[in-house]
Amino acid sequence: MPEITFIEADGTARKVAATPGESLMVAATRAGVAGIIGECGGSCMCATCHCYLEAGTLPPPEELEAETLEFNAENPRPESRLTCQVVAIDGMAGIVLRVAGR
C-alpha cells in the first residue's frame, strides 16, 4: 500500500495508507485529513481537495484537472493538484502533499 504524507494547514504531517486504484482524496478523507473535503465526490469540479505537491513525482494534470485548478482553486500554483484526480499505485513513494489553504 502506498503511503502518502499530507501536511495540514496547521503543519501537522499525517501519513495515510492509500489502496492502489483509489484516489488520494478518498484515502485522505477516510483518514480524516483536515482540509480535504471533496464536495463534488471526486468529479473534478469543486477543488476542495486542492493540494500542493511538495515532494515526489506525479504525472502532470490532465486538461480537466488543469482547468478546474485554474478556475476554481484558490491560489493555484504550478505544483497544484486535485487529489481526486491522483490515483494511488504500487510503488508510489515519497509523495508529500500540502493541503491548500481555504
C-alpha positions as a Markdown table, in Angstrom:
| # | Residue | x | y | z |
|---|---|---|---|---|
| 1 | Met | 0.0 | 0.0 | 0.0 |
| 2 | Pro | 1.4 | 3.4 | -0.9 |
| 3 | Glu | 1.9 | 5.7 | 2.0 |
| 4 | Ile | 1.3 | 9.4 | 1.2 |
| 5 | Thr | 2.1 | 12.2 | 3.6 |
| 6 | Phe | -0.3 | 15.1 | 3.8 |
| 7 | Ile | 0.7 | 18.3 | 5.6 |
| 8 | Glu | -2.4 | 20.0 | 7.1 |
| 9 | Ala | -2.8 | 23.8 | 7.4 |
| 10 | Asp | -1.5 | 23.8 | 11.0 |
| 11 | Gly | 1.7 | 22.0 | 9.9 |
| 12 | Thr | 0.7 | 18.5 | 11.1 |
| 13 | Ala | 2.1 | 15.8 | 8.9 |
| 14 | Arg | -0.2 | 12.8 | 8.5 |
| 15 | Lys | 0.9 | 9.6 | 6.9 |
| 16 | Val | -2.0 | 7.9 | 5.0 |
| 17 | Ala | -2.1 | 4.4 | 3.6 |
| 18 | Ala | -3.8 | 4.5 | 0.2 |
| 19 | Thr | -5.2 | 1.4 | -1.5 |
| 20 | Pro | -3.9 | 1.0 | -5.1 |
| 21 | Gly | -6.6 | 2.2 | -7.5 |
| 22 | Glu | -8.3 | 4.7 | -5.2 |
| 23 | Ser | -7.9 | 8.4 | -5.4 |
| 24 | Leu | -5.7 | 10.2 | -2.9 |
| 25 | Met | -8.8 | 12.2 | -2.0 |
| 26 | Val | -10.6 | 9.1 | -0.9 |
| 27 | Ala | -7.6 | 8.0 | 1.2 |
| 28 | Ala | -7.3 | 11.4 | 2.8 |
| 29 | Thr | -11.0 | 11.8 | 3.7 |
| 30 | Arg | -11.1 | 8.2 | 5.1 |
| 31 | Ala | -8.1 | 9.1 | 7.3 |
| 32 | Gly | -9.7 | 12.4 | 8.3 |
| 33 | Val | -7.0 | 14.7 | 6.8 |
| 34 | Ala | -8.1 | 18.3 | 7.7 |
| 35 | Gly | -8.9 | 20.5 | 4.7 |
| 36 | Ile | -9.6 | 17.7 | 2.2 |
| 37 | Ile | -13.3 | 18.0 | 1.7 |
| 38 | Gly | -14.2 | 16.6 | -1.7 |
| 39 | Glu | -17.6 | 18.3 | -2.0 |
| 40 | Cys | -18.1 | 17.0 | -5.6 |
| 41 | Gly | -17.3 | 13.5 | -4.6 |
| 42 | Gly | -14.3 | 13.3 | -6.8 |
| 43 | Ser | -15.7 | 14.5 | -10.1 |
| 44 | Cys | -13.1 | 17.2 | -10.6 |
| 45 | Met | -15.5 | 20.1 | -10.2 |
| 46 | Cys | -15.0 | 21.9 | -6.8 |
| 47 | Ala | -11.3 | 22.0 | -6.0 |
| 48 | Thr | -12.0 | 21.3 | -2.3 |
| 49 | Cys | -9.3 | 18.6 | -2.4 |
| 50 | His | -6.6 | 21.0 | -3.7 |
| 51 | Cys | -3.1 | 20.3 | -2.5 |
| 52 | Tyr | 0.4 | 21.4 | -3.5 |
| 53 | Leu | 3.0 | 18.7 | -4.4 |
| 54 | Glu | 6.0 | 19.2 | -2.1 |
| 55 | Ala | 8.0 | 16.1 | -2.7 |
| 56 | Gly | 7.9 | 13.2 | -5.1 |
| 57 | Thr | 6.8 | 12.9 | -8.7 |
| 58 | Leu | 3.3 | 12.7 | -10.2 |
| 59 | Pro | 2.2 | 12.6 | -13.8 |
| 60 | Pro | 1.1 | 16.1 | -15.0 |
| 61 | Pro | -2.6 | 17.0 | -14.6 |
| 62 | Glu | -4.9 | 16.2 | -17.4 |
| 63 | Glu | -6.8 | 19.0 | -19.1 |
| 64 | Leu | -10.0 | 18.9 | -16.9 |
| 65 | Glu | -7.9 | 19.0 | -13.7 |
| 66 | Ala | -5.8 | 21.9 | -15.0 |
| 67 | Glu | -9.0 | 23.8 | -15.9 |
| 68 | Thr | -10.6 | 23.2 | -12.6 |
| 69 | Leu | -7.4 | 24.3 | -10.8 |
| 70 | Glu | -7.3 | 27.4 | -12.9 |
| 71 | Phe | -10.9 | 28.5 | -12.5 |
| 72 | Asn | -12.0 | 27.0 | -9.1 |
| 73 | Ala | -8.9 | 26.6 | -6.9 |
| 74 | Glu | -7.8 | 29.3 | -4.5 |
| 75 | Asn | -4.2 | 30.3 | -5.1 |
| 76 | Pro | -3.3 | 27.7 | -7.7 |
| 77 | Arg | 0.4 | 27.2 | -8.4 |
| 78 | Pro | 2.4 | 25.1 | -10.8 |
| 79 | Glu | 2.6 | 22.3 | -8.2 |
| 80 | Ser | -1.1 | 22.3 | -7.5 |
| 81 | Arg | -3.0 | 19.1 | -7.8 |
| 82 | Leu | -6.6 | 17.9 | -7.1 |
| 83 | Thr | -6.2 | 14.8 | -5.0 |
| 84 | Cys | -9.4 | 13.4 | -6.5 |
| 85 | Gln | -7.6 | 13.1 | -9.8 |
| 86 | Val | -4.4 | 11.4 | -8.5 |
| 87 | Val | -4.8 | 7.6 | -8.3 |
| 88 | Ala | -2.7 | 5.6 | -5.8 |
| 89 | Ile | -0.4 | 3.0 | -7.4 |
| 90 | Asp | 2.0 | 0.5 | -6.0 |
| 91 | Gly | 5.5 | 2.0 | -5.9 |
| 92 | Met | 4.2 | 5.5 | -5.3 |
| 93 | Ala | 6.7 | 6.5 | -2.6 |
| 94 | Gly | 7.9 | 9.8 | -1.2 |
| 95 | Ile | 4.8 | 11.8 | -2.2 |
| 96 | Val | 4.2 | 14.7 | 0.1 |
| 97 | Leu | 1.2 | 16.9 | -0.4 |
| 98 | Arg | 0.4 | 20.2 | 1.5 |
| 99 | Val | -3.3 | 20.9 | 1.9 |
| 100 | Ala | -4.0 | 24.2 | 0.2 |
| 101 | Gly | -5.5 | 26.8 | 2.5 |
| 102 | Arg | -9.0 | 28.0 | 2.0 |
